Amino acid sequence: MRRRSLFTFLGYAILSLLLPIAAAQAADSSADLPEVRFVTSEGAFVLQLRPDVAPETVQNFLAYVNDGFYNGTVFHRVIPGFMVQGGGFEPGLERKKTNAPIKNEATRTLPNLRGTIAMARTNNPHSATSQFFVNVADNDFLNAGARGPGYAVFGKVTDGMGVIDRIAGVKTGYQQGMADVPVTPVIIQTAEQLEQED
């Protein structure tokens, strides 16, 4: 009995030493994840990206951000209870020229939950370019394997989800043959990658 108590004590002692280390490592890995701040006509929100799960998608997204591509574009498709989509059109629904499409990195590791950001695409799974959407609900049917290859989640909103909800609630209508277009344009004024803290 005494030996068992000693092993139990040693086990707890080791565990108490390892837990803070594991927590610090988790904090460090989280701090290393790139962040992007969007300022829109409805307010600002911050995204934390996941290159560890969707490296090509994050690289592609950050290339557009750092080129200033998203500045002055609009959220052109807004559906309450579903998602808000932007990143491809200027006011007046003028389509912007994009880079080449990327491969679909949708994975069950990152499902389409409320607050996540994913790549928009056509029926071709590997057609995503610059357009993205933020889920305003848990959209399980968009996940990899649910109804096909799925839509690639590559990050989440960490600050300003209320702004996303506000965008999701704007009045929409038809414009130039497109449905769910905000009547008053919701403009992305700036999108910038935040500097990592040392």
Secondary structure, DSSP 8 states (H G I E B T S, - for coil): -HHHHHHHHHHHHHHHHHHHHHHHHHHHHHHTS-EEEEEETTEEEEEEE-TTT-HHHHHHHHHHHHTTTTTT-BEEEEETTTEEEESSEETTTEE------------TTS---TTEEEE---SSTT---S-EEEESS--GGGSTTTSSS---EEEEEEE-HHHHHHHHTS-EEEETTEEEEESS--BEEEEEE-----
